[in-house]
Amino acid sequence: MSKPITLGVQSPGGQKRVQVPGSANLETLYKEVQRAFGLPSASFLLTQDQRKEIKIDNIRHKTVTQARLKHGDRLFMHNSSELFQTLAPTEAEAPTIVIEEPLDLALAKLSGQVARTRDAVNCQHQGNAQCVHCIPFDPYDEQYLKEQNIKFMSFHSYLRKQSAGLSKGKFAPLRNTTCKVVHSSRCEHDPYPKGICGKCQPSAITLNQQRWRHTDSVVFENSQLVDRFIQYWRESGNQRAGWMYGRYEQHTDVPLGIKAVVCAIYEPPQESSKDTLKILADPNEEVVEEAAAKLGLRKVGWIFTDLVPTNVSNKVRHYRGIDTHYLSASEIITAACYQNQHPNPTKQTEEGVFGSKFVTVCITGNKENDVDMLGFQVSNHCMALQRDGVIVPTKDAPELAYILESSDSKYIPDVFFTEKDEYGNEIKKVGRPLPVELLLVDLPVTTPATPLSTFSLLPTTKTAFPVGNRLLESSLQDFNSFARYIGQFSDAEFPALVSDLHVLAFMATLDIMPLREYMGPLYTALASGNTDQVEEWAHQEPWQNLKAIIAASTM
């Protein structure tokens, strides 16, 4: 039998490759194409051109070689639309449906260009004309970004840069990095470690600092959010971590930018000490996610403390910076794991995802020994290294990571980075070890001058409800603490009483009388800001029954 040849077949259902021997007849070719696409019959037509001028007939007495088909030729399928329409979902590969986020769709419709005023000296043209001195800046213009102190371009600006020019991005598509051996039918060998070839071997990676970021800023609605969070450290001296819930909005200070607006911080169960932190499984995770989603919020990032007090009152040690490290290798790998769990949907890649908007915030000491917040994301390369199990932290150097070596069970591609030697020459090194700053993208963390509040800000005369999962006597969440909390509010103040993510999560999981199944209308009313509907819910039976139980137990 002659050597098999590979043919590409373009159809209404996509493109596939088929392999047939050159001595096989054309009827066999049709059967192979039918099998590849999972079609119910072979009542279609194959041609070598889109105009149907060079037909490949479904006949037995002519071979593939006699039809002058060569390895790598492309065929076109015609008269097959009805066949694809009758396919059941299990008979053909269902196309991946990618639902992009509304904010990304809105930004994709904007030009992103930054208008410039007419230069009184250099512009010598009429008012309806433009020249190089007044033409708008592109959103990725390096000169404009430098003038505005914008360190990284936004992701949508990066997309515009990739699609600029005559090629319109044809030769620079978005591709996700992979570090795995992908063995397929194209490979003529046994799977790794018995064999490997250029078709399945992942490419070597050269790390450079990423030029864009998916999220350009983190904004806390008010300072009370952070103050309430670090209160645990003030009382115990132990570190703390939490999930930041909020929403993504357009960042008008960055061309086509996106900012993460933090509305609440939820603290999951965790074990911590003065220098260790471990997040545990949360039995109430589903309840919190449900409450946040119905309030129009989502998990936008995670936050953790690294605070060490000094001998001076209200001062903390400063040891994170350019001379040491901003995030340790362990923290970067953890951040990459969380970003992989929250990918950014896009139709511009085969996988339907690219990067992540998920952010990391570290609360630590700055150069003035004051408490400060640092915001980061890890690069897409770092996400791939973590996802494929290629990168690990080093034992004694937090500023260094390490790329594992290939073994019989797992192939790992080479990962390089460049640095300058003592003579100023750029040299390429293997990432064993690897400086972690190449994997980081920093972003500013701010609080608006005028505080915002998705949830109510309580006056100083009222005590906030204790934060859950804190093993402190002052922060115990139980029936008695809930009774004391609601005792501060009158019936007219019920909207302020329940406008707290911690309160809502406690109400939904209250042992004596869980209210989760009744809280849907309350979430809807809080999300819309309709206080009348919130008060109306308070007059319904579930809340009235709970109030009666609390009143009876406190008599």
C-alpha positions in Angstrom: 0.0 0.0 0.0 1.3 3.5 -0.9 2.2 6.0 1.7 -0.8 7.9 3.2 -1.3 11.5 2.2 -3.0 14.2 4.2 -5.7 16.4 2.7 -7.5 19.4 4.2 -11.3 19.6 3.7 -13.1 23.0 4.1 -16.8 22.6 4.8 -19.7 24.6 6.3 -19.0 22.8 9.6 -15.3 23.9 9.7 -12.1 22.4 8.4 -10.7 19.0 9.1 -7.8 16.8 7.8 -8.2 13.3 6.4 -5.5 10.7 5.6 -5.9 8.3 2.8 -3.4 6.1 0.8 -2.6 7.4 -2.6 -3.7 4.0 -4.1 -7.2 4.3 -2.5 -10.1 5.0 -4.8 -12.1 8.2 -4.6 -15.1 6.4 -3.0 -12.8 5.6 0.0 -11.8 9.3 0.1 -15.5 10.3 0.4 -16.1 7.8 3.1 -13.1 9.1 5.1 -14.4 12.7 4.8 -17.9 11.5 5.8 -16.4 9.8 8.9 -14.2 12.8 9.8 -17.2 15.2 9.8 -19.7 12.7 11.3 -22.1 13.1 8.4 -25.1 10.7 7.9 -24.3 10.2 4.2 -21.7 11.0 1.5 -24.2 12.9 -0.7 -21.9 16.0 -1.0 -19.4 17.1 -3.6 -15.7 17.6 -3.3 -13.8 20.0 -5.5 -10.3 21.4 -5.7 -11.6 25.0 -6.0 -14.4 27.1 -4.6 -16.0 27.6 -8.0 -16.7 23.9 -8.5 -14.7 23.8 -11.7 -12.3 21.0 -10.7 -14.5 18.3 -9.3 -13.5 15.1 -7.4 -16.2 12.6 -8.3 -17.3 9.9 -5.9 -16.3 6.9 -8.0 -14.5 3.5 -7.5 -12.4 3.2 -10.7 -10.2 6.2 -10.1 -7.6 6.5 -7.3 -6.5 9.5 -5.3 -3.2 9.6 -7.1 -4.9 9.4 -10.5 -7.1 12.4 -9.5 -3.8 14.3 -9.1 -4.3 14.9 -5.4 -1.0 15.6 -3.5 -0.1 15.7 0.1 -1.2 19.0 1.7 -3.9 19.8 -1.0 -7.1 21.5 0.2 -10.5 20.3 -0.9 -13.8 22.2 -0.7 -17.1 20.5 0.3 -20.3 21.6 -1.5 -24.0 20.7 -1.3 -23.6 19.7 2.4 -25.5 22.4 4.3 -28.6 20.2 4.8 -26.4 17.3 6.1 -24.8 19.5 8.8 -28.3 20.9 9.8 -29.6 17.3 10.4 -26.6 16.4 12.6 -27.5 15.6 16.2 -25.3 17.3 18.9 -23.5 14.0 19.6 -22.8 13.3 15.9 -20.6 16.3 15.3 -18.4 18.5 17.4 -20.5 21.3 18.8 -18.8 24.7 18.2 -17.5 26.4 21.3 -19.9 29.2 22.2 -17.9 32.1 23.7 -20.0 34.8 25.5 -17.8 37.9 25.8 -18.4 40.2 28.7 -20.5 43.4 28.1 -17.7 45.7 29.0 -15.3 44.1 26.5 -18.0 44.3 23.8 -18.6 48.0 24.6 -14.8 48.8 24.5 -14.5 46.9 21.2 -16.9 49.4 19.7 -14.9 52.5 20.8 -12.2 54.0 18.6 -10.0 54.6 21.7 -8.2 57.5 20.0 -7.2 60.4 22.2 -8.2 63.8 20.8 -5.6 66.6 20.6 -6.2 70.3 20.4 -5.0 72.4 17.5 -1.4 73.6 18.0 -1.5 77.4 17.6 2.1 77.5 16.3 2.6 74.4 14.2 -0.9 73.8 12.7 -1.0 75.9 9.5 -4.1 74.4 8.0 -7.8 75.1 8.0 -10.0 74.3 10.9 -11.5 71.1 9.3 -8.1 69.6 8.5 -5.5 67.8 10.6 -1.8 67.4 10.6 0.9 65.5 12.5 0.7 68.1 15.3 -3.0 67.7 16.0 -4.0 64.2 14.7 -5.5 62.1 17.6 -3.2 59.7 19.4 -3.8 56.0 19.0 -4.7 54.3 22.3 -1.3 52.5 22.2 0.8 55.5 21.3 4.0 55.2 23.4 4.6 59.0 23.5 1.1 59.6 25.0 1.3 56.8 27.5 4.7 58.1 28.7 3.4 61.6 29.1 0.4 60.4 31.2 2.7 58.1 33.3 0.8 55.0 32.1 3.3 52.2 32.5 1.4 49.5 30.5 -1.1 49.8 27.7 -4.6 48.4 28.3 -5.5 45.0 26.8 -7.9 46.5 24.3 -5.2 49.0 23.2 -2.9 46.0 22.7 -5.6 44.4 20.5 -5.8 47.6 18.4 -2.0 47.6 18.1 -2.0 44.0 16.9 -4.7 44.7 14.3 -3.2 47.9 13.0 -1.4 48.3 9.7 -2.1 46.8 6.3 -2.3 43.2 7.6 -5.0 44.0 10.2 -3.5 41.5 12.6 -3.6 38.6 10.1 0.0 37.6 11.0 -0.2 38.4 14.7 -3.2 36.4 16.1 -3.7 35.9 19.8 -2.4 32.6 20.9 -2.3 31.0 24.4 1.0 29.6 25.5 1.1 25.9 26.1 3.8 23.9 27.9 2.3 20.4 27.3 3.0 17.8 24.7 -0.1 17.6 22.5 -0.1 14.2 20.8 -2.5 14.0 17.9 -3.3 11.8 14.8 -0.8 13.9 12.9 2.0 12.4 14.9 3.5 9.2 13.5 4.9 7.9 16.7 3.9 6.6 20.2 3.0 9.2 22.9 5.7 10.7 25.0 8.1 9.5 26.4 8.3 6.9 23.7 8.4 9.5 21.0 8.1 13.3 20.3 8.2 15.4 17.1 7.9 18.9 16.0 4.1 18.6 15.7 3.5 17.8 19.3 6.5 19.3 21.0 5.8 22.7 22.7 7.9 25.6 21.7 10.6 27.0 23.9 9.5 30.2 25.8 11.5 33.4 26.1 10.2 35.6 28.9 9.9 39.3 28.6 7.9 41.7 30.6 4.3 41.8 29.3 3.5 45.1 27.6 -0.2 45.2 28.5 -2.4 44.4 31.4 -6.0 43.1 31.4 -7.0 45.3 34.4 -5.5 48.8 34.7 -6.4 49.8 38.2 -8.0 48.7 41.4 -10.4 51.1 43.1 -11.8 50.5 46.6 -15.1 52.2 47.0 -14.2 53.6 50.4 -11.4 53.3 53.0 -13.6 51.5 55.5 -13.4 48.3 53.4 -9.6 48.1 53.9 -9.7 49.3 57.5 -12.3 46.6 58.5 -10.2 44.0 56.8 -6.9 44.8 58.5 -8.6 45.1 61.9 -8.0 41.4 62.3 -4.2 41.9 62.0 -4.4 44.8 64.5 -6.1 42.6 67.1 -4.3 39.3 66.5 -1.0 40.2 64.8 -1.6 37.4 62.3 -1.9 37.8 58.5 -5.2 37.7 56.7 -6.5 37.0 53.2 -9.9 37.7 51.5 -11.8 37.6 48.3 -12.6 41.0 46.7 -16.1 41.3 45.3 -17.1 44.1 43.0 -17.4 44.8 39.3 -15.3 45.8 36.3 -15.8 49.2 34.8 -14.3 51.3 32.1 -11.2 53.2 33.3 -11.4 56.6 31.6 -7.9 57.7 32.6 -6.4 54.9 30.5 -7.3 54.6 26.8 -9.7 51.6 26.5 -8.8 50.8 30.1 -10.6 48.6 32.7 -10.7 49.1 36.4 -11.8 46.7 39.2 -14.1 48.4 41.6 -14.1 46.6 45.0 -17.4 46.8 46.9 -16.8 44.2 49.6 -14.2 41.9 51.1 -15.2 38.4 52.1 -12.8 36.4 54.3 -12.9 32.6 53.8 -11.8 30.1 56.4 -8.1 30.2 56.8 -5.1 29.3 59.0 -2.6 32.1 59.6 0.2 33.2 61.9 2.6 36.2 61.8 4.4 34.9 58.7 2.2 32.1 57.2 -1.2 32.0 55.6 -3.3 29.2 54.2 -6.8 29.5 52.7 -9.1 26.6 53.5 -12.1 25.1 51.8 -15.2 27.2 52.4 -18.5 25.4 53.0 -20.4 28.7 52.4 -18.7 29.5 49.1 -21.8 28.7 47.0 -24.0 30.9 49.3 -21.6 33.9 49.1 -21.2 33.5 45.3 -25.0 33.4 44.9 -25.6 36.5 47.0 -22.8 38.4 45.2 -24.1 37.4 41.7 -27.7 38.5 42.5 -26.4 41.8 43.8 -24.6 42.3 40.5 -21.1 41.6 41.9 -18.4 39.1 41.1 -15.1 38.0 42.5 -12.6 40.5 41.0 -9.5 39.5 42.9 -7.9 38.5 46.2 -6.2 40.6 48.9 -3.8 39.6 51.7 -1.7 41.3 54.4 2.0 41.1 55.0 2.4 43.5 57.9 5.1 43.5 60.6 5.0 46.2 63.3 8.0 48.3 64.3 8.9 49.7 67.6 7.3 53.0 66.5 3.5 53.3 67.1 1.3 52.9 63.9 4.4 52.1 61.8 5.2 48.8 59.9 8.3 47.4 58.4 9.1 48.0 54.8 10.9 45.1 53.0 9.0 44.7 49.7 10.4 46.8 46.9 12.7 46.9 43.9 15.8 45.9 45.9 14.1 42.7 47.3 10.8 41.6 45.8 7.3 42.8 45.4 5.7 39.4 45.4 7.4 36.2 46.3 7.5 33.2 44.0 4.9 31.4 46.1 2.5 34.4 45.9 3.0 34.7 42.2 2.2 31.1 41.6 -0.9 31.4 43.8 -2.0 34.5 41.9 -1.5 32.6 38.6 -3.6 29.8 39.9 -6.5 32.2 40.7 -6.2 33.9 37.3 -6.4 30.6 35.6 -9.6 29.9 37.6 -11.0 33.2 36.3 -10.1 33.4 32.6 -11.1 36.3 30.3 -13.5 35.1 27.6 -12.7 36.2 24.0 -13.5 35.1 20.5 -10.0 35.9 19.3 -8.4 32.6 20.4 -9.2 29.0 19.6 -9.7 28.1 23.2 -12.2 31.0 23.7 -10.2 32.5 26.6 -7.1 34.7 26.9 -5.5 36.0 30.1 -7.6 37.2 33.1 -8.9 40.3 34.7 -8.4 38.8 38.2 -6.2 41.0 40.4 -3.9 40.6 43.4 -3.6 43.2 46.2 -0.9 43.0 48.9 -1.2 45.2 52.0 2.3 45.9 53.3 4.6 48.7 54.5 6.0 51.4 52.2 9.2 53.4 52.4 7.7 55.7 55.0 6.8 52.7 57.1 3.1 53.4 56.6 0.5 50.8 55.6 0.2 50.8 51.8 -1.5 48.7 49.1 0.3 47.2 46.1 -1.7 45.9 43.1 -0.5 43.2 40.6 -1.4 40.7 37.9 0.8 38.0 36.6 1.6 37.7 32.9 -0.1 35.2 30.5 3.2 33.3 30.3 3.1 32.9 34.1 -0.4 31.6 33.9 0.7 29.0 31.4 3.7 27.9 33.5 1.5 27.4 36.5 -1.4 25.8 34.6 0.9 23.2 33.1 2.9 22.5 36.3 6.2 23.8 35.1 7.1 26.4 37.7 7.8 26.0 41.4 9.2 28.4 44.1 12.7 28.1 45.4 13.3 27.2 49.1 15.4 30.1 50.4 15.0 33.0 47.8 11.5 34.4 47.6 12.5 36.6 44.6 13.4 33.5 42.5 11.3 30.7 41.0 12.5 27.5 39.3 11.5 25.8 36.0 11.3 22.1 36.4 13.3 19.7 34.2 11.8 17.1 31.9 11.3 13.5 33.1 10.1 10.2 31.7 6.5 11.1 32.7 6.5 14.8 31.7 8.2 16.8 29.0 8.9 20.4 29.9 10.1 23.0 27.3 13.0 25.3 27.8 12.1 28.6 29.4 14.6 31.4 28.9 15.1 34.9 30.1 17.6 37.6 29.1 19.7 39.8 31.4 22.7 42.0 31.0 26.2 40.9 32.1 28.9 43.1 33.7 29.8 44.5 30.2 26.3 45.5 29.3 25.8 42.6 26.9 22.4 40.8 26.8 22.8 37.1 27.5 20.1 34.5 27.5 19.7 32.1 30.4 17.6 29.1 31.3 15.1 29.8 34.1 16.8 27.7 36.7 16.4 29.9 38.7 14.1 32.6 37.3 13.7 36.2 38.6 10.0 36.6 39.3 9.8 40.3 38.4 9.6 39.2 34.7 6.2 37.5 35.5 4.7 40.6 37.2 2.6 43.5 35.9 1.9 46.1 38.5 -1.2 48.3 38.7 -2.2 51.3 40.9 -4.6 50.8 43.9 -6.7 53.9 44.9 -9.6 55.1 46.8 -11.8 57.9 45.5 -11.8 61.3 47.2 -15.6 61.0 47.5 -16.4 57.7 49.1 -18.7 55.4 47.2 -20.9 52.7 48.9 -22.6 49.8 47.2 -23.3 48.6 50.8 -24.4 51.0 53.5 -21.7 52.9 55.5 -22.8 52.8 59.1 -22.5 55.8 61.4 -20.0 55.7 64.2 -22.9 55.3 66.7 -23.6 51.7 65.3 -21.3 48.7 65.5 -20.8 46.7 62.3 -21.7 43.1 62.1 -18.7 40.8 62.9 -16.8 39.5 59.9 -17.1 35.7 59.5 -14.4 33.1 60.0 -12.4 35.2 62.4 -11.4 33.2 65.4 -11.5 36.2 67.7 -13.7 36.9 70.7 -14.6 40.3 69.3 -15.6 38.8 65.9 -17.7 35.8 66.6 -20.6 35.3 64.3 -23.4 33.6 66.2 -27.1 34.0 67.1 -26.4 36.3 70.0 -24.1 38.7 68.0 -26.8 38.8 65.3 -29.4 39.7 67.9 -27.2 42.5 69.3 -26.6 43.8 65.7 -30.2 44.1 64.6 -31.1 45.6 68.0 -29.3 48.7 66.9 -31.8 49.4 64.1 -35.4 50.5 63.9 -37.8 49.0 61.5 -37.4 52.0 59.2 -33.6 51.3 59.1 -34.0 47.7 57.8 -32.4 48.6 54.4 -29.2 49.7 56.2 -29.3 46.6 58.4 -29.2 44.1 55.6 -26.9 46.1 53.3 -23.8 44.1 54.2 -22.4 41.0 52.4 -21.5 39.5 55.8 -25.0 40.0 57.1 -26.6 38.5 54.0 -24.3 35.4 54.1 -25.1 34.9 57.8 -28.9 35.2 57.2 -28.7 32.6 54.4 -26.9 30.1 56.5 -28.4 30.7 60.0 -28.7 27.4 61.7 -31.9 28.1 63.7 -33.8 29.3 60.6 -32.0 29.5 57.3 -33.5 32.2 55.0 -31.6 31.3 51.8 -34.7 30.1 49.9 -36.6 33.3 50.7 -33.9 35.9 50.0 -34.2 36.1 46.2 -36.6 39.1 46.3 -34.4 40.8 48.9 -31.3 40.5 46.7 -33.3 41.9 43.7 -34.5 44.9 45.8 -31.0 45.6 47.2 -29.4 45.4 43.7 -31.9 47.9 42.3 -31.6 50.2 45.3 -35.4 50.1 45.9 -35.7 50.7 49.6 -39.5 50.3 49.5 -39.2 46.7 48.2 -36.5 46.0 50.8 -38.9 47.2 53.6 -41.7 45.2 52.1 -39.6 42.1 52.3 -39.0 42.8 56.0 -42.8 42.6 56.6 -43.0 39.1 55.1 -43.3 36.0 57.2 -39.7 34.7 57.1 -38.2 37.8 58.6 -41.0 38.3 61.1 -40.7 34.7 62.3 -36.9 35.2 62.8 -37.5 38.5 64.7 -40.0 36.7 67.0 -37.4 33.9 67.7 -34.8 36.6 68.5 -37.2 38.5 70.7 -38.2 35.3 72.6 -34.5 34.3 73.2 -33.4 37.7 74.5 -36.3 38.2 77.0 
